[in-house]
Amino acid sequence: MLILLILSLLFIWLIVREWNTPKEFDAFSLSYMAILAVCALLAGYPYVDHWRFESLLSAKASQLADNKRAKVKCVTVFESVYDQFGLAGTGSPTTGEIVLQYPTCSDLRDYLKSPETANTQGLTSLHVFTHEAMHVRGELNEQKTDCQAIQRNVRAAKMLGVRAHVAEQTARDYYNGAYRSHSYFSEECAPGKKLDEDLNDSFW
């Protein structure tokens, strides 16, 4: 990602240098600068797209965390190599920082592109995002955090642009599927049970 940004800046510098060179611009010079401009855009787009996605997730995570400031970082594939803990994501109530590993962000992008046909990885990626926002909100107990996320997955999906009925179905699918075999699963995370917050927008 950083290499692409450097390349983009290099192409922009070449355009500026060409523009500032005293001469009359001919067809070749204009074509050369046009090619450099296209190269700068192509090289810079992945970085801008990555930044926009992180900004979107940060804004929505802050809302989910009761307006406590959240800052989401999507780890690149190269940075994931140095992940020491093997966690899909982490969230800090102290700093508000949420770190999502490369596969999680990639799966979340795929989920948002086509939530109607989401697979287990896509459903899980949305839940991880919501889960880490609950940590930023202030909860540290993992079972409670996970159940809080279960009850807000519909809200999170809708915030990210998923249609209401699809958001409800995917949240239900995760609850009835992957959640049941997760280490944070709790029998108390159910309607009318101890961890039920009686939210009006929970899928149950």
N, C-alpha and C positions, 0 to 999 in steps of 0.2 A: 504493500500500500504506500509506504513512504517513498519507495523507488519511483512509483508512478507519479507521485506528487512532484518529486524532484525533476522528473522528465518533463512534466507539464510546465514547470517554472522555467526550465531550460529553453523550451520552445517559445515561451513568452518573451524571454530575454533575447532570443535570436530575432524575434519580430521587432522588438524595440530597437535593437541594434541596427537592423536593416532600415527601419523607419528613420532613424536619426543619422544615417549615413548621407552626407550631402551629395545628392545626385537627382537626376530626373528619373522618375519611376517609369519603367517600360513594362511591357506585358510580362516579361520574365520575372521581374522583381515582384510585381503584384501577384503573379501565380505562386511564386516562392513563399510569399507571406501568407497567402491563402492556405497553402499546404501546411505551413507551420501552425496556423491557427486551428486547422482541423486536428492536427496531431496533438496540440495542447489540450483541446477539448476531449479527445479520446483518452488521453493519458490522465486527465484530471477528473473525468466523470466518475470512475469507481471511488475515488477519495471523497468527492462531493456527495455521492449517493450514500456512502458509508456514514458520513457525518450527518446527513439528513435523517437517516434511519435511527442513529443514536439519539438525535435531538427529539425525534418523535417519541421514542421509547422513554426518554428522560421526562418529557412533559407528561405522558400518560402515567408513568410510575409515580410521579409526584402527586397526581390527582388520586391515584389508588392509595397512596400513603397519607391520606388526609391532609394534602397540601404541604407535607414535609418535603423539602427539596431533595430530589433524587437525581443522580447523574449516572446514566447507563453507559457502559463501555462494552462494545462488542469486540472481543478479542479476535485478532486475525489468526489465520491458520498457522503462521510462523510463531506467533506468541503462544499459541496453544501447546506447542512443543514443550514449553517451560512450565506448564501447569503442574504443580507439585501434588495437588490434592485430588485431581480427577473428578471434581465437582462440575455439574452442569452450569452452576452459577453461584454467586455469593452476593450477599447484601449486608450493608453495615448501617445500623441505626445511628451510629455516631457521626459518620462522615456523609451518609446518604449515597455512598457509591455502590452501584450495582455492576458486577462484572459477569458477563455472560460469555461462556466459551464459544468458540467458533461454530461447532456443530449446533449449539442451541440457537444462535442467531440465524444461522443458515436455515435451520428447520422452521424457525419462526417466520422468516421471509416467505418460505414455501407455503406455510399455513395461511398467511395473509393473502397470498396470491390466489389460492384456491381452497378456502376453508371448507367448502362443501365436500371435497374429496380428501380431507385431511387424514393422514395415517397416524399411527401411535406416536411417532417422533414429533409430528406437528402439534398434536394435542398436548404432548408433554412439554414442548418448548413454550407454549402459551402459559401453561401452569407454572413452569419455572420462573418465567417473568413475573407473574402475579405473586408467587411465593416470595421472591426476593423483595418485591415492593412491600410486602407485609413485614419483612425484617426492618426495612427502612422506617416503616410505620411505628416500630418499637417492640415487636414481639420477638423473643429469642428462643422460646421453646419450639422445637421443630414440629411436633405433632400439632400444636395449636396454630403455628404459622401455616402449616399445610392445610388445615381445615379452614382457616380464614381465607386462604387462596382458593380453595374449592368453592367457597360461597361467593367469591368475587370473579371467578373466571368468565362468567357471562358479561359482567361489567367491563372487564379488561378487554375482551374480544370486541365488544361494541365500541369501546373507546378507540380501538385500532381500526375501525371501519368495517367490522364484520356485521352482517345483517342479524337482527335480533333472533329470529328463529334458528338460524344456523349457529349463532353463539350459544344458545341454550342447548342445542343438540350436541355440540362438540364438548361443552362442559359436562353434560350428562354422560357422554361416551367415556370421557376421561375418568369420571367418578366410578362408573360401573366397570371400567376396564383396568387401565394401568395403575390407578390409585390403589386398587385392592391388593396388589402384590408389592406395593412400595413399603419401604422400611418405616415410613412415617404414618402409615395407615392406622386409623383409630376407629373402633366400633362406635365411639362417642361422636364421631363426625357424621351425623345423620339427623334428619328432621326430628325435632323434639328431644334430641339427646343433649348431653352436657355441653358440647362444643357448638351447638346450633345458635347462631346469633340472631335468628329470626329476621333476616334481611328481606326486604320486599323485592329485590331483584336477583335473589339466588334461584338457581334452576329448580330447586325443590320447593 
